[in-house]
Amino acid sequence: MVRTWARRPLASRAAKRALDVILAAALLIACLPVLIAACLAIVLETPASPLYLQWRTGMGGRSFRIIKLRTMLTGADQLGPPLTLCADPRITRIGSLLRRWSIDELPQLLNVLA
């Protein structure tokens, strides 16, 4: 199955990529103070890295590494089911706040740049 995006002209794909990079970079710079504060809060609450890296499968079956802020205890994937429940005890206090405001998703702007 051929995706419709792959059939678009090269100039159209290049323009979209340029717009994605410009917007992601601008948003990342604007959100940098919030990201730094969130990382500091995570480090103060848990001894682990504030960033969570995971491999996912993208368009065309390509694997890519996703970057998010850590909102769960280290090793949470071994401590319970792969899906997170509403009141999951593996979610940290800071993590629940980050999830409520979707701040944990901000590092995905780095994924766009990569």
C-alpha angles and dihedrals in degrees: 000000000000116000116232091232091062090057094057119104117272092243091056092050091046092050091050092048091049091050091048092052095046094048094044092050093048093048092046092053091046092049096043096103090052091047093050092049091048092049091050091049091050092049091050092051101040132024093227130095113284090228124076118205123196135168116238135176116245139182114329092014092287115153119227136173116246121207121210137156114266110255099161136060117276110272093018091144089066093044099060149346120324091244118074117232124215096257097026110168090214091070113095123228092252089043093059090053092047091050094047091056094034090237089136088069096058095090087064085082084074088057089056091051092048 
